[in-house]
């Protein structure tokens, strides 16, 4: 199981309710791909959304987001974390 | 207090030790700006690093990273989160 950060661009004006609804579309189907979306952060001003997920590989994360109707613009595996 | 996600590019080959050392440079000085770096995720393959922080504004986050010697390429306020 690996950790991933993905980035969506162009979601200007996104509301908290819309983010929740889009996130729910991911979590409803993520199990099929062995993915778990952990958290998401959004900036409605720039339209950027960052999603943290765990799963088997980048392509599985991409497939969940694509099937949910909001394909990611970028997906990175983030094996190194610090806090 | 607001929440921010910043992005560094071009840090290919970054190791866990290097990320910890860079993060420590931030946390050593962040108090002067009222900033707190919460967590960071790195992809040594693409060279992307994502940092989550709280603080008063984007410029304060930029100043800490700049003073620590690793200016951020992008900083976004992320007022909307979901988990």
Backbone of each chain as nested JSON, in Angstrom:
{
  "chains": [
    {"id": "A", "residues": [
      {"number": 1, "name": "UNK", "atoms": {"N": [0.853, -1.199, 0.0], "CA": [0.0, 0.0, 0.0], "C": [0.885, 1.244, 0.0]}},
      {"number": 2, "name": "UNK", "atoms": {"N": [0.615, 2.139, -0.89], "CA": [1.417, 3.36, -1.0], "C": [0.524, 4.579, -0.811]}},
      {"number": 3, "name": "UNK", "atoms": {"N": [1.176, 5.726, -0.635], "CA": [0.466, 6.983, -0.377], "C": [0.595, 7.872, -1.619]}},
      {"number": 4, "name": "UNK", "atoms": {"N": [-0.485, 8.599, -1.927], "CA": [-0.515, 9.433, -3.124], "C": [-1.115, 10.801, -2.826]}},
      {"number": 5, "name": "UNK", "atoms": {"N": [-0.582, 11.81, -3.501], "CA": [-1.19, 13.141, -3.466], "C": [-1.574, 13.462, -4.9]}},
      {"number": 6, "name": "UNK", "atoms": {"N": [-2.85, 13.806, -5.104], "CA": [-3.209, 14.225, -6.453], "C": [-3.71, 15.657, -6.442]}},
      {"number": 7, "name": "UNK", "atoms": {"N": [-3.657, 16.258, -7.62], "CA": [-3.991, 17.669, -7.759], "C": [-5.009, 17.838, -8.882]}},
      {"number": 8, "name": "UNK", "atoms": {"N": [-6.08, 18.571, -8.571], "CA": [-7.057, 18.978, -9.584], "C": [-6.913, 20.482, -9.769]}},
      {"number": 9, "name": "UNK", "atoms": {"N": [-7.005, 20.934, -10.988], "CA": [-6.938, 22.367, -11.266], "C": [-8.255, 22.802, -11.914]}},
      {"number": 10, "name": "UNK", "atoms": {"N": [-8.525, 24.081, -11.885], "CA": [-9.691, 24.6, -12.602], "C": [-11.016, 24.437, -11.891]}},
      {"number": 11, "name": "UNK", "atoms": {"N": [-10.995, 24.204, -10.553], "CA": [-12.258, 24.055, -9.822], "C": [-12.592, 25.34, -9.048]}},
      {"number": 12, "name": "UNK", "atoms": {"N": [-12.449, 26.451, -9.733], "CA": [-12.734, 27.747, -9.101], "C": [-14.179, 27.839, -8.634]}},
      {"number": 13, "name": "UNK", "atoms": {"N": [-14.373, 28.411, -7.461], "CA": [-15.716, 28.616, -6.939], "C": [-16.303, 27.393, -6.253]}},
      {"number": 14, "name": "UNK", "atoms": {"N": [-15.505, 26.323, -6.157], "CA": [-15.956, 25.091, -5.488], "C": [-16.411, 25.412, -4.058]}},
      {"number": 15, "name": "UNK", "atoms": {"N": [-17.542, 24.849, -3.661], "CA": [-18.035, 25.046, -2.293], "C": [-17.719, 23.816, -1.445]}},
      {"number": 16, "name": "UNK", "atoms": {"N": [-17.862, 23.969, -0.14], "CA": [-17.631, 22.85, 0.773], "C": [-18.599, 21.708, 0.46]}},
      {"number": 17, "name": "UNK", "atoms": {"N": [-19.832, 22.063, 0.147], "CA": [-20.832, 21.023, -0.177], "C": [-20.466, 20.272, -1.449]}},
      {"number": 18, "name": "UNK", "atoms": {"N": [-19.998, 21.011, -2.438], "CA": [-19.602, 20.365, -3.693], "C": [-18.395, 19.452, -3.476]}},
      {"number": 19, "name": "UNK", "atoms": {"N": [-17.432, 19.905, -2.666], "CA": [-16.262, 19.059, -2.389], "C": [-16.701, 17.777, -1.685]}},
      {"number": 20, "name": "UNK", "atoms": {"N": [-17.595, 17.925, -0.716], "CA": [-18.105, 16.739, -0.007], "C": [-18.789, 15.783, -0.971]}},
      {"number": 21, "name": "UNK", "atoms": {"N": [-19.602, 16.335, -1.879], "CA": [-20.338, 15.499, -2.839], "C": [-19.379, 14.778, -3.782]}},
      {"number": 22, "name": "UNK", "atoms": {"N": [-18.357, 15.481, -4.267], "CA": [-17.386, 14.852, -5.179], "C": [-16.573, 13.785, -4.448]}},
      {"number": 23, "name": "UNK", "atoms": {"N": [-16.183, 14.112, -3.212], "CA": [-15.425, 13.152, -2.399], "C": [-16.263, 11.883, -2.158]}},
      {"number": 24, "name": "UNK", "atoms": {"N": [-17.557, 12.072, -1.94], "CA": [-18.442, 10.92, -1.696], "C": [-18.527, 10.027, -2.929]}},
      {"number": 25, "name": "UNK", "atoms": {"N": [-18.416, 10.62, -4.125], "CA": [-18.424, 9.809, -5.362], "C": [-17.173, 8.925, -5.406]}},
      {"number": 26, "name": "UNK", "atoms": {"N": [-16.054, 9.462, -4.916], "CA": [-14.818, 8.663, -4.851], "C": [-14.95, 7.527, -3.847]}},
      {"number": 27, "name": "UNK", "atoms": {"N": [-15.38, 7.876, -2.644], "CA": [-15.4, 6.86, -1.583], "C": [-16.441, 5.763, -1.866]}},
      {"number": 28, "name": "UNK", "atoms": {"N": [-17.456, 6.101, -2.683], "CA": [-18.475, 5.098, -3.025], "C": [-17.911, 3.994, -3.905]}},
      {"number": 29, "name": "UNK", "atoms": {"N": [-16.879, 4.297, -4.686], "CA": [-16.369, 3.314, -5.655], "C": [-14.906, 2.92, -5.44]}},
      {"number": 30, "name": "UNK", "atoms": {"N": [-14.228, 3.589, -4.501], "CA": [-12.776, 3.391, -4.338], "C": [-12.395, 1.951, -4.001]}},
      {"number": 31, "name": "UNK", "atoms": {"N": [-13.302, 1.243, -3.308], "CA": [-13.011, -0.12, -2.86], "C": [-12.701, -1.068, -4.007]}},
      {"number": 32, "name": "UNK", "atoms": {"N": [-13.341, -0.824, -5.15], "CA": [-13.119, -1.685, -6.328], "C": [-11.666, -1.672, -6.767]}},
      {"number": 33, "name": "UNK", "atoms": {"N": [-10.997, -0.551, -6.487], "CA": [-9.605, -0.379, -6.932], "C": [-8.616, -0.537, -5.772]}},
      {"number": 34, "name": "UNK", "atoms": {"N": [-9.131, -0.84, -4.58], "CA": [-8.244, -0.972, -3.425], "C": [-7.674, 0.353, -2.97]}},
      {"number": 35, "name": "UNK", "atoms": {"N": [-8.406, 1.433, -3.279], "CA": [-7.948, 2.785, -2.939], "C": [-8.76, 3.303, -1.759]}},
      {"number": 36, "name": "UNK", "atoms": {"N": [-8.121, 4.169, -0.939], "CA": [-8.873, 4.847, 0.117], "C": [-8.481, 6.329, 0.092]}},
      {"number": 37, "name": "UNK", "atoms": {"N": [-9.474, 7.172, -0.202], "CA": [-9.22, 8.609, -0.149], "C": [-9.288, 9.055, 1.309]}},
      {"number": 38, "name": "UNK", "atoms": {"N": [-8.184, 9.648, 1.777], "CA": [-8.026, 9.948, 3.195], "C": [-8.5, 11.353, 3.525]}},
      {"number": 39, "name": "UNK", "atoms": {"N": [-8.138, 12.309, 2.682], "CA": [-8.462, 13.703, 2.984], "C": [-8.326, 14.541, 1.716]}},
      {"number": 40, "name": "UNK", "atoms": {"N": [-9.041, 15.673, 1.673], "CA": [-8.906, 16.587, 0.538], "C": [-8.943, 18.025, 1.049]}},
      {"number": 41, "name": "UNK", "atoms": {"N": [-8.182, 18.878, 0.36], "CA": [-8.091, 20.309, 0.704], "C": [-8.376, 21.104, -0.56]}},
      {"number": 42, "name": "UNK", "atoms": {"N": [-9.197, 22.138, -0.457], "CA": [-9.547, 22.897, -1.659], "C": [-9.373, 24.396, -1.48]}},
      {"number": 43, "name": "UNK", "atoms": {"N": [-8.935, 25.018, -2.565], "CA": [-8.821, 26.472, -2.647], "C": [-9.771, 26.955, -3.74]}},
      {"number": 44, "name": "UNK", "atoms": {"N": [-10.959, 27.403, -3.369], "CA": [-11.928, 27.822, -4.39], "C": [-11.478, 29.046, -5.186]}},
      {"number": 45, "name": "UNK", "atoms": {"N": [-10.514, 29.778, -4.67], "CA": [-10.031, 30.988, -5.347], "C": [-9.183, 30.615, -6.58]}},
      {"number": 46, "name": "UNK", "atoms": {"N": [-8.229, 29.716, -6.378], "CA": [-7.371, 29.309, -7.501], "C": [-7.972, 28.128, -8.257]}},
      {"number": 47, "name": "UNK", "atoms": {"N": [-8.895, 27.409, -7.599], "CA": [-9.474, 26.228, -8.224], "C": [-8.657, 24.96, -8.041]}},
      {"number": 48, "name": "UNK", "atoms": {"N": [-7.684, 24.997, -7.112], "CA": [-6.854, 23.813, -6.854], "C": [-7.499, 22.933, -5.786]}},
      {"number": 49, "name": "UNK", "atoms": {"N": [-7.461, 21.62, -5.998], "CA": [-7.887, 20.659, -4.979], "C": [-6.779, 19.615, -4.838]}},
      {"number": 50, "name": "UNK", "atoms": {"N": [-6.397, 19.319, -3.599], "CA": [-5.368, 18.325, -3.291], "C": [-6.036, 17.17, -2.564]}},
      {"number": 51, "name": "UNK", "atoms": {"N": [-5.806, 15.95, -3.038], "CA": [-6.378, 14.768, -2.378], "C": [-5.265, 13.828, -1.954]}},
      {"number": 52, "name": "UNK", "atoms": {"N": [-5.343, 13.378, -0.712], "CA": [-4.408, 12.386, -0.182], "C": [-5.122, 11.038, -0.187]}},
      {"number": 53, "name": "UNK", "atoms": {"N": [-4.457, 10.023, -0.734], "CA": [-5.081, 8.698, -0.813], "C": [-4.041, 7.618, -0.599]}},
      {"number": 54, "name": "UNK", "atoms": {"N": [-4.517, 6.431, -0.2], "CA": [-3.613, 5.283, -0.203], "C": [-4.181, 4.268, -1.178]}},
      {"number": 55, "name": "UNK", "atoms": {"N": [-3.306, 3.466, -1.745], "CA": [-3.754, 2.487, -2.723], "C": [-2.587, 1.736, -3.308]}},
      {"number": 56, "name": "UNK", "atoms": {"N": [-2.87, 0.905, -4.306], "CA": [-1.806, 0.058, -4.861], "C": [-0.855, 0.797, -5.804]}},
      {"number": 57, "name": "UNK", "atoms": {"N": [-1.377, 1.73, -6.621], "CA": [-0.517, 2.452, -7.566], "C": [-1.231, 3.7, -8.104]}},
      {"number": 58, "name": "UNK", "atoms": {"N": [-0.468, 4.512, -8.829], "CA": [-1.003, 5.766, -9.373], "C": [-2.198, 5.518, -10.289]}},
      {"number": 59, "name": "UNK", "atoms": {"N": [-2.108, 4.485, -11.109], "CA": [-3.182, 4.242, -12.073], "C": [-4.512, 3.919, -11.385]}},
      {"number": 60, "name": "UNK", "atoms": {"N": [-4.461, 3.228, -10.254], "CA": [-5.691, 2.918, -9.514], "C": [-6.334, 4.201, -8.991]}},
      {"number": 61, "name": "UNK", "atoms": {"N": [-5.512, 5.124, -8.486], "CA": [-6.024, 6.422, -8.014], "C": [-6.648, 7.175, -9.19]}},
      {"number": 62, "name": "UNK", "atoms": {"N": [-5.962, 7.188, -10.313], "CA": [-6.482, 7.854, -11.515], "C": [-7.821, 7.268, -11.945]}},
      {"number": 63, "name": "UNK", "atoms": {"N": [-7.935, 5.925, -11.902], "CA": [-9.167, 5.281, -12.362], "C": [-10.349, 5.658, -11.473]}},
      {"number": 64, "name": "UNK", "atoms": {"N": [-10.141, 5.727, -10.147], "CA": [-11.249, 6.087, -9.249], "C": [-11.722, 7.511, -9.553]}},
      {"number": 65, "name": "UNK", "atoms": {"N": [-10.793, 8.451, -9.621], "CA": [-11.165, 9.844, -9.892], "C": [-11.846, 9.989, -11.263]}},
      {"number": 66, "name": "UNK", "atoms": {"N": [-11.348, 9.241, -12.253], "CA": [-11.933, 9.331, -13.598], "C": [-13.358, 8.764, -13.591]}},
      {"number": 67, "name": "UNK", "atoms": {"N": [-13.532, 7.612, -12.937], "CA": [-14.858, 6.987, -12.891], "C": [-15.846, 7.84, -12.099]}},
      {"number": 68, "name": "UNK", "atoms": {"N": [-15.324, 8.628, -11.149], "CA": [-16.183, 9.511, -10.344], "C": [-16.517, 10.797, -11.105]}},
      {"number": 69, "name": "UNK", "atoms": {"N": [-15.91, 10.964, -12.278], "CA": [-16.257, 12.12, -13.113], "C": [-15.383, 13.347, -12.913]}},
      {"number": 70, "name": "UNK", "atoms": {"N": [-14.331, 13.206, -12.128], "CA": [-13.428, 14.345, -11.937], "C": [-11.965, 13.871, -12.001]}},
      {"number": 71, "name": "UNK", "atoms": {"N": [-11.506, 13.553, -13.226], "CA": [-10.124, 13.068, -13.378], "C": [-9.1, 14.029, -12.784]}},
      {"number": 72, "name": "UNK", "atoms": {"N": [-8.057, 13.467, -12.188], "CA": [-6.998, 14.294, -11.591], "C": [-6.072, 14.816, -12.682]}},
      {"number": 73, "name": "UNK", "atoms": {"N": [-5.599, 16.041, -12.495], "CA": [-4.636, 16.605, -13.443], "C": [-3.233, 16.056, -13.189]}},
      {"number": 74, "name": "UNK", "atoms": {"N": [-2.928, 15.798, -11.923], "CA": [-1.61, 15.272, -11.557], "C": [-1.799, 14.273, -10.426]}},
      {"number": 75, "name": "UNK", "atoms": {"N": [-1.028, 13.181, -10.434], "CA": [-1.021, 12.247, -9.304], "C": [0.435, 11.884, -9.007]}},
      {"number": 76, "name": "UNK", "atoms": {"N": [0.824, 11.995, -7.76], "CA": [2.185, 11.688, -7.345], "C": [2.175, 10.659, -6.231]}},
      {"number": 77, "name": "UNK", "atoms": {"N": [3.096, 9.721, -6.305], "CA": [3.3, 8.841, -5.16], "C": [4.184, 9.599, -4.189]}},
      {"number": 78, "name": "UNK", "atoms": {"N": [3.804, 9.62, -2.909], "CA": [4.554, 10.382, -1.892], "C": [5.042, 9.431, -0.788]}},
      {"number": 79, "name": "UNK", "atoms": {"N": [6.147, 8.721, -1.081], "CA": [6.638, 7.731, -0.119], "C": [7.297, 8.347, 1.112]}},
      {"number": 80, "name": "UNK", "atoms": {"N": [7.625, 9.642, 1.051], "CA": [8.315, 10.279, 2.174], "C": [7.391, 11.288, 2.836]}},
      {"number": 81, "name": "UNK", "atoms": {"N": [7.188, 11.153, 4.13], "CA": [6.364, 12.123, 4.857], "C": [7.098, 12.555, 6.117]}},
      {"number": 82, "name": "UNK", "atoms": {"N": [6.756, 13.746, 6.582], "CA": [7.322, 14.223, 7.836], "C": [6.257, 15.043, 8.54]}},
      {"number": 83, "name": "UNK", "atoms": {"N": [6.263, 14.992, 9.868], "CA": [5.319, 15.829, 10.637], "C": [5.921, 16.175, 11.962]}}
    ]},
    {"id": "B", "residues": [
      {"number": 1, "name": "UNK", "atoms": {"N": [-6.716, 32.196, 12.002], "CA": [-5.739, 31.211, 11.539], "C": [-6.313, 30.468, 10.336]}},
      {"number": 2, "name": "UNK", "atoms": {"N": [-5.542, 30.394, 9.294], "CA": [-6.01, 29.718, 8.078], "C": [-5.084, 28.551, 7.745]}},
      {"number": 3, "name": "UNK", "atoms": {"N": [-5.547, 27.727, 6.809], "CA": [-4.802, 26.526, 6.418], "C": [-4.238, 26.729, 5.003]}},
      {"number": 4, "name": "UNK", "atoms": {"N": [-3.028, 26.241, 4.788], "CA": [-2.351, 26.438, 3.498], "C": [-1.704, 25.144, 3.021]}},
      {"number": 5, "name": "UNK", "atoms": {"N": [-1.725, 24.97, 1.683], "CA": [-0.966, 23.879, 1.065], "C": [0.026, 24.531, 0.129]}},
      {"number": 6, "name": "UNK", "atoms": {"N": [1.313, 24.224, 0.315], "CA": [2.271, 24.762, -0.64], "C": [2.969, 23.64, -1.381]}},
      {"number": 7, "name": "UNK", "atoms": {"N": [3.518, 23.998, -2.533], "CA": [4.113, 23.022, -3.435], "C": [5.522, 23.476, -3.819]}},
      {"number": 8, "name": "UNK", "atoms": {"N": [6.471, 22.559, -3.671], "CA": [7.841, 22.778, -4.156], "C": [8.042, 21.836, -5.34]}},
      {"number": 9, "name": "UNK", "atoms": {"N": [8.72, 22.317, -6.356], "CA": [9.028, 21.48, -7.52], "C": [10.544, 21.38, -7.654]}},
      {"number": 10, "name": "UNK", "atoms": {"N": [10.986, 20.39, -8.385], "CA": [12.414, 20.298, -8.692], "C": [13.275, 19.714, -7.585]}},
      {"number": 11, "name": "UNK", "atoms": {"N": [12.657, 18.979, -6.638], "CA": [13.458, 18.388, -5.557], "C": [13.657, 16.89, -5.801]}},
      {"number": 12, "name": "UNK", "atoms": {"N": [14.01, 16.556, -7.028], "CA": [14.223, 15.145, -7.391], "C": [15.334, 14.52, -6.569]}},
      {"number": 13, "name": "UNK", "atoms": {"N": [15.118, 13.281, -6.16], "CA": [16.137, 12.554, -5.416], "C": [16.167, 12.874, -3.93]}},
      {"number": 14, "name": "UNK", "atoms": {"N": [15.235, 13.717, -3.492], "CA": [15.142, 14.066, -2.069], "C": [15.015, 12.8, -1.212]}},
      {"number": 15, "name": "UNK", "atoms": {"N": [15.759, 12.752, -0.116], "CA": [15.66, 11.6, 0.781], "C": [14.807, 11.973, 2.0]}},
      {"number": 16, "name": "UNK", "atoms": {"N": [14.408, 10.97, 2.754], "CA": [13.626, 11.197, 3.966], "C": [14.419, 12.063, 4.95]}},
      {"number": 17, "name": "UNK", "atoms": {"N": [15.716, 11.797, 5.039], "CA": [16.566, 12.592, 5.95], "C": [16.641, 14.045, 5.52]}},
      {"number": 18, "name": "UNK", "atoms": {"N": [16.776, 14.266, 4.233], "CA": [16.82, 15.641, 3.717], "C": [15.496, 16.355, 3.967]}},
      {"number": 19, "name": "UNK", "atoms": {"N": [14.379, 15.659, 3.769], "CA": [13.076, 16.283, 4.018], "C": [12.947, 16.659, 5.495]}},
      {"number": 20, "name": "UNK", "atoms": {"N": [13.372, 15.752, 6.362], "CA": [13.314, 16.034, 7.805], "C": [14.171, 17.25, 8.142]}},
      {"number": 21, "name": "UNK", "atoms": {"N": [15.37, 17.328, 7.543], "CA": [16.284, 18.444, 7.823], "C": [15.695, 19.771, 7.333]}},
      {"number": 22, "name": "UNK", "atoms": {"N": [15.092, 19.754, 6.137], "CA": [14.496, 20.988, 5.592], "C": [13.291, 21.409, 6.433]}},
      {"number": 23, "name": "UNK", "atoms": {"N": [12.491, 20.42, 6.81], "CA": [11.308, 20.685, 7.633], "C": [11.728, 21.289, 8.978]}},
      {"number": 24, "name": "UNK", "atoms": {"N": [12.821, 20.786, 9.53], "CA": [13.314, 21.297, 10.817], "C": [13.743, 22.763, 10.702]}},
      {"number": 25, "name": "UNK", "atoms": {"N": [14.256, 23.149, 9.521], "CA": [14.621, 24.559, 9.309], "C": [13.381, 25.446, 9.362]}},
      {"number": 26, "name": "UNK", "atoms": {"N": [12.272, 24.936, 8.833], "CA": [11.002, 25.682, 8.898], "C": [10.511, 25.798, 10.334]}},
      {"number": 27, "name": "UNK", "atoms": {"N": [10.456, 24.665, 11.013], "CA": [9.857, 24.675, 12.351], "C": [10.703, 25.471, 13.347]}},
      {"number": 28, "name": "UNK", "atoms": {"N": [12.007, 25.601, 13.041], "CA": [12.885, 26.37, 13.93], "C": [12.557, 27.863, 13.909]}},
      {"number": 29, "name": "UNK", "atoms": {"N": [12.005, 28.339, 12.8], "CA": [11.785, 29.791, 12.647], "C": [10.329, 30.181, 12.44]}},
      {"number": 30, "name": "UNK", "atoms": {"N": [9.442, 29.202, 12.276], "CA": [8.06, 29.483, 11.907], "C": [7.319, 30.358, 12.93]}},
      {"number": 31, "name": "UNK", "atoms": {"N": [7.724, 30.242, 14.201], "CA": [7.036, 30.975, 15.262], "C": [7.078, 32.489, 15.082]}},
      {"number": 32, "name": "UNK", "atoms": {"N": [8.162, 32.962, 14.482], "CA": [8.298, 34.414, 14.24], "C": [7.192, 34.946, 13.353]}},
      {"number": 33, "name": "UNK", "atoms": {"N": [6.67, 34.065, 12.501], "CA": [5.641, 34.478, 11.536], "C": [4.252, 33.985, 11.943]}},
      {"number": 34, "name": "UNK", "atoms": {"N": [4.164, 33.331, 13.091], "CA": [2.868, 32.799, 13.525], "C": [2.399, 31.636, 12.671]}},
      {"number": 35, "name": "UNK", "atoms": {"N": [3.375, 30.94, 12.053], "CA": [3.06, 29.818, 11.156], "C": [3.376, 28.51, 11.877]}},
      {"number": 36, "name": "UNK", "atoms": {"N": [2.639, 27.45, 11.54], "CA": [2.971, 26.111, 12.032], "C": [2.899, 25.129, 10.868]}},
      {"number": 37, "name": "UNK", "atoms": {"N": [4.036, 24.544, 10.513], "CA": [4.042, 23.517, 9.475], "C": [3.58, 22.209, 10.093]}},
      {"number": 38, "name": "UNK", "atoms": {"N": [2.5, 21.67, 9.547], "CA": [1.824, 20.523, 10.143], "C": [2.364, 19.208, 9.602]}},
      {"number": 39, "name": "UNK", "atoms": {"N": [2.538, 19.148, 8.286], "CA": [2.952, 17.893, 7.668], "C": [3.511, 18.159, 6.271]}},
      {"number": 40, "name": "UNK", "atoms": {"N": [4.342, 17.268, 5.783], "CA": [4.855, 17.381, 4.411], "C": [4.927, 16.0, 3.786]}},
      {"number": 41, "name": "UNK", "atoms": {"N": [4.697, 15.966, 2.461], "CA": [4.715, 14.733, 1.686], "C": [5.63, 14.955, 0.484]}},
      {"number": 42, "name": "UNK", "atoms": {"N": [6.497, 14.016, 0.207], "CA": [7.439, 14.21, -0.9], "C": [7.469, 13.038, -1.868]}},
      {"number": 43, "name": "UNK", "atoms": {"N": [7.638, 13.382, -3.132], "CA": [7.821, 12.414, -4.21], "C": [9.202, 12.634, -4.809]}},
      {"number": 44, "name": "UNK", "atoms": {"N": [10.202, 11.864, -4.386], "CA": [11.56, 12.079, -4.888], "C": [11.703, 11.819, -6.384]}},
      {"number": 45, "name": "UNK", "atoms": {"N": [10.747, 11.089, -6.965], "CA": [10.811, 10.75, -8.397], "C": [10.5, 11.993, -9.251]}},
      {"number": 46, "name": "UNK", "atoms": {"N": [9.409, 12.677, -8.928], "CA": [9.037, 13.881, -9.702], "C": [9.692, 15.136, -9.121]}},
      {"number": 47, "name": "UNK", "atoms": {"N": [10.119, 15.061, -7.855], "CA": [10.686, 16.237, -7.2], "C": [9.656, 17.159, -6.577]}},
      {"number": 48, "name": "UNK", "atoms": {"N": [8.406, 16.681, -6.439], "CA": [7.358, 17.497, -5.822], "C": [7.334, 17.3, -4.303]}},
      {"number": 49, "name": "UNK", "atoms": {"N": [7.161, 18.403, -3.58], "CA": [6.956, 18.329, -2.134], "C": [5.728, 19.177, -1.806]}},
      {"number": 50, "name": "UNK", "atoms": {"N": [4.814, 18.622, -1.008], "CA": [3.602, 19.31, -0.576], "C": [3.695, 19.537, 0.924]}},
      {"number": 51, "name": "UNK", "atoms": {"N": [3.469, 20.777, 1.363], "CA": [3.504, 21.08, 2.794], "C": [2.164, 21.663, 3.231]}},
      {"number": 52, "name": "UNK", "atoms": {"N": [1.649, 21.144, 4.326], "CA": [0.421, 21.663, 4.93], "C": [0.818, 22.508, 6.134]}},
      {"number": 53, "name": "UNK", "atoms": {"N": [0.276, 23.726, 6.201], "CA": [0.639, 24.625, 7.3], "C": [-0.57, 25.435, 7.728]}},
      {"number": 54, "name": "UNK", "atoms": {"N": [-0.511, 25.935, 8.961], "CA": [-1.511, 26.913, 9.365], "C": [-0.77, 28.207, 9.681]}},
      {"number": 55, "name": "UNK", "atoms": {"N": [-1.474, 29.309, 9.511], "CA": [-0.832, 30.591, 9.751], "C": [-1.761, 31.737, 9.41]}},
      {"number": 56, "name": "UNK", "atoms": {"N": [-1.246, 32.966, 9.487], "CA": [-2.106, 34.123, 9.271], "C": [-2.432, 34.4, 7.801]}},
      {"number": 57, "name": "UNK", "atoms": {"N": [-1.463, 34.187, 6.894], "CA": [-1.72, 34.448, 5.468], "C": [-0.642, 33.806, 4.594]}},
      {"number": 58, "name": "UNK", "atoms": {"N": [-0.87, 33.823, 3.302], "CA": [0.041, 33.195, 2.336], "C": [1.44, 33.788, 2.44]}},
      {"number": 59, "name": "UNK", "atoms": {"N": [1.536, 35.091, 2.595], "CA": [2.854, 35.733, 2.621], "C": [3.697, 35.271, 3.809]}},
      {"number": 60, "name": "UNK", "atoms": {"N": [3.062, 35.025, 4.941], "CA": [3.782, 34.528, 6.121], "C": [4.371, 33.142, 5.839]}},
      {"number": 61, "name": "UNK", "atoms": {"N": [3.592, 32.289, 5.182], "CA": [4.077, 30.952, 4.823], "C": [5.256, 31.086, 3.85]}},
      {"number": 62, "name": "UNK", "atoms": {"N": [5.098, 31.957, 2.868], "CA": [6.185, 32.18, 1.891], "C": [7.453, 32.666, 2.596]}},
      {"number": 63, "name": "UNK", "atoms": {"N": [7.299, 33.591, 3.552], "CA": [8.48, 34.135, 4.223], "C": [9.238, 33.065, 5.011]}},
      {"number": 64, "name": "UNK", "atoms": {"N": [8.521, 32.162, 5.69], "CA": [9.197, 31.107, 6.451], "C": [9.993, 30.203, 5.509]}},
      {"number": 65, "name": "UNK", "atoms": {"N": [9.35, 29.733, 4.445], "CA": [10.036, 28.846, 3.501], "C": [11.237, 29.557, 2.85]}},
      {"number": 66, "name": "UNK", "atoms": {"N": [11.071, 30.833, 2.535], "CA": [12.168, 31.579, 1.9], "C": [13.331, 31.734, 2.872]}},
      {"number": 67, "name": "UNK", "atoms": {"N": [13.016, 32.088, 4.113], "CA": [14.065, 32.281, 5.118], "C": [14.772, 30.958, 5.439]}},
      {"number": 68, "name": "UNK", "atoms": {"N": [14.06, 29.845, 5.282], "CA": [14.648, 28.525, 5.538], "C": [15.489, 28.05, 4.355]}},
      {"number": 69, "name": "UNK", "atoms": {"N": [15.466, 28.828, 3.267], "CA": [16.32, 28.496, 2.126], "C": [15.685, 27.634, 1.056]}},
      {"number": 70, "name": "UNK", "atoms": {"N": [14.378, 27.384, 1.184], "CA": [13.688, 26.581, 0.156], "C": [12.339, 27.219, -0.172]}},
      {"number": 71, "name": "UNK", "atoms": {"N": [12.375, 28.354, -0.891], "CA": [11.131, 29.052, -1.233], "C": [10.127, 28.141, -1.937]}},
      {"number": 72, "name": "UNK", "atoms": {"N": [8.848, 28.327, -1.637], "CA": [7.801, 27.513, -2.264], "C": [7.524, 28.028, -3.672]}},
      {"number": 73, "name": "UNK", "atoms": {"N": [7.232, 27.108, -4.586], "CA": [6.865, 27.506, -5.946], "C": [5.416, 27.974, -6.001]}},
      {"number": 74, "name": "UNK", "atoms": {"N": [4.575, 27.36, -5.186], "CA": [3.146, 27.72, -5.152], "C": [2.669, 27.649, -3.699]}},
      {"number": 75, "name": "UNK", "atoms": {"N": [1.801, 28.57, -3.299], "CA": [1.166, 28.496, -1.975], "C": [-0.323, 28.804, -2.153]}},
      {"number": 76, "name": "UNK", "atoms": {"N": [-1.169, 27.952, -1.628], "CA": [-2.613, 28.119, -1.737], "C": [-3.24, 28.11, -0.358]}},
      {"number": 77, "name": "UNK", "atoms": {"N": [-4.197, 29.0, -0.15], "CA": [-5.016, 28.896, 1.063], "C": [-6.078, 27.84, 0.775]}},
      {"number": 78, "name": "UNK", "atoms": {"N": [-6.264, 26.901, 1.713], "CA": [-7.228, 25.81, 1.495], "C": [-8.285, 25.836, 2.608]}},
      {"number": 79, "name": "UNK", "atoms": {"N": [-9.273, 26.732, 2.453], "CA": [-10.277, 26.886, 3.502], "C": [-11.28, 25.736, 3.573]}},
      {"number": 80, "name": "UNK", "atoms": {"N": [-11.312, 24.895, 2.524], "CA": [-12.281, 23.796, 2.494], "C": [-11.544, 22.469, 2.607]}},
      {"number": 81, "name": "UNK", "atoms": {"N": [-11.948, 21.659, 3.555], "CA": [-11.344, 20.332, 3.702], "C": [-12.45, 19.297, 3.884]}},
      {"number": 82, "name": "UNK", "atoms": {"N": [-12.127, 18.078, 3.497], "CA": [-13.074, 16.989, 3.712], "C": [-12.264, 15.737, 4.04]}},
      {"number": 83, "name": "UNK", "atoms": {"N": [-12.833, 14.878, 4.889], "CA": [-12.151, 13.604, 5.165], "C": [-13.178, 12.536, 5.475]}}
    ]}
  ]
}
